[in-house]
Amino acid sequence: MPLYLAMTLLILLMGSPWVQAAPPNIVILYADDMGYGDLHIQNPESRIPTPNLDRLARQGTRFTDAHSSSGICTPSRYALLQGRYHWRKFHGIVNSFDSPVLDDEKLTIAELLKTKGYRTACIGKWHLGWDWNAIKKQGVKPTDKAGFAADAFDWSQPIPGGPRSHGFDYYFGDDVPNFPPYAWFENDRVITAPTVTLKTTAPTAEGSWEARPGPAVQDWDFWAVMPTLTEKAEQWISEQKADQPFFLYFPFTSPHAPIVPTPDFAGKSQAGGYGDFMFQTDDTVGRVLAALEKHGFSDNTLVIFSADNGPERYAYDRIRNFSHRSMGPLRGLKRDIWEGGHRVPMIVRWPGVVPAEKVCDELISQIDLFATIAAVVDAEIPPGSAEDSYNQLELFQGTGSSARRTLVHNTNPKGYALRHGDWVLVDARTGAVSQVPKWFDEANGYTSHSLPGELYNLKDDLAQRQNLYAENPEKVAELKALLGKIQAQGQVR
């Protein structure tokens, strides 16, 4: 066939409705306890270099009004993977050796993508529970101080309820970096059986270990966790094929405590040990992106970067010690229902689909990733799954506005916050859960009050300094009614 005829035929076919582009690969990179102001491109005064994240932001769209479902770890992961408010089922984290929290009768993003032929993997921090009773020896009970002993479990047996039970073809990780068992998991088994109870003696780069006692592999190396996870992610990407789309969910263990940057990153930021660990986190992002490029996947991969909640309480000391505000201009930290507890970095890159060099200030939640990804791959969401998720594909593409005007924030049963348009109602006496130092409030113009709640207009007051609760009783009543309706009925636009 003459070349010009072949080219004409190709052009006609590409324009045909029967010929579609290959479905994109999807990679979610999920930082742990990273603040809104830790991202340098988002906070010019940041003392932490984030060159790879900054580059990713320039190659795609950065969302400045993006939110996790909760101000703590487990609930945000549940909401992201299942497209559902966590508070419809629970509020707290999965503690050591707790049962799984994901709903078996509802799909995860991984299960949805498997219906479209995707190969799926989770590499990193799971923190959504396992069925430990399946391998716990009969009659064994935890001790008072050290939890379970290392010999309380039959480590040779598979452990149900983890990633493999919820749509992931492959899992590698340490489950939770500061919870036992301190061991590597691959798929549904522990690779090396724990034989000792954890002991930590070396100092961390910042803060405390926050490591719960319990079974551990001999000489468990906390400093090796993020490097090992990064290498596994690179390896898994290298094993993928061009003719089968893949989904990689890579929830980091950093910059969560224990703060353990490797020597290569020590002293590389101007924000202490946390800053160095955050710089290492940025390097992991760069290595994953480089692996996608090396193996020819970059052009057809949707990359989403975000974080599970705001920064840990050490962020207050970081302000005084290093002039670095991990929360940026926001009020609140991890656990809080003020903005700093759940407004998180979010970057989306998909060459040719998501605009580059764009900043989007519209409201979006990680809960929306489920419905958005379903739209990307043209998958039908079955009834009963992802009931709180909104399709934000047009927002990703830059062709439409946010599908969401309303969002509920929550960390514990004692307090909810409702976002509706520019307004935020804190339906509790305070948005604080973590203790706020007196010096911080004084330095930033925050004052105490005796009102039953708080009301802010974020358009005029992003830092949430001016409580308008007493001045706007009608708005308070309106938002309280809307919150009750969402709690009772499901999603409300």
Number of C-alpha atoms within 10 A of each C-alpha: 6 6 8 9 10 11 12 11 12 12 11 11 13 13 11 10 7 7 10 10 7 12 19 21 24 22 22 18 22 24 26 24 27 28 30 32 26 29 29 18 18 18 18 12 15 23 21 26 22 23 17 18 22 18 13 22 24 19 19 26 25 27 24 19 18 22 31 30 31 32 34 28 27 23 30 27 27 23 28 24 22 29 28 26 29 26 20 11 11 15 20 16 17 19 15 20 18 15 16 17 20 25 13 11 8 20 22 24 24 26 19 23 24 18 11 15 12 23 20 25 25 24 27 29 25 25 25 23 23 24 16 20 14 15 16 19 13 10 6 12 12 11 10 7 9 14 18 22 20 21 16 17 20 15 17 12 13 15 22 20 20 25 24 19 16 19 21 25 18 17 24 25 26 25 24 22 26 19 21 25 27 30 23 21 20 16 23 19 18 21 15 16 22 24 13 17 20 22 15 13 6 7 12 18 20 18 16 12 17 13 17 19 21 24 26 23 20 16 11 17 12 17 15 12 21 25 15 15 22 21 14 16 23 18 13 15 20 15 8 14 13 12 8 13 22 24 24 23 25 26 24 28 26 28 27 21 22 23 25 27 29 17 10 9 18 18 15 19 20 17 25 20 23 30 31 27 30 31 28 26 27 22 18 24 24 18 17 20 20 15 19 20 13 12 14 14 21 19 14 20 22 23 21 20 21 23 28 32 32 35 31 24 17 14 20 21 15 19 15 12 12 14 15 24 24 31 28 21 15 22 21 31 34 29 26 27 31 28 28 27 36 33 30 31 27 25 24 24 25 23 16 11 15 21 20 19 13 16 16 18 12 16 22 26 25 24 29 26 25 30 24 21 19 18 16 16 16 12 15 12 16 11 8 9 19 25 20 20 24 22 20 24 23 16 20 23 16 17 11 11 15 19 18 20 14 21 25 23 28 29 28 18 10 11 19 20 26 22 21 19 15 15 19 24 29 29 21 16 14 20 24 19 19 15 11 13 11 10 10 14 14 10 8 11 10 16 11 8 11 7 12 12 20 23 26 21 20 17 10 11 14 15 21 22 18 17 21 17 18 13 10 11 12 11 15 22 12 11 22 16 12 16 22 11 13 17 15 10 8 13 18 14 10
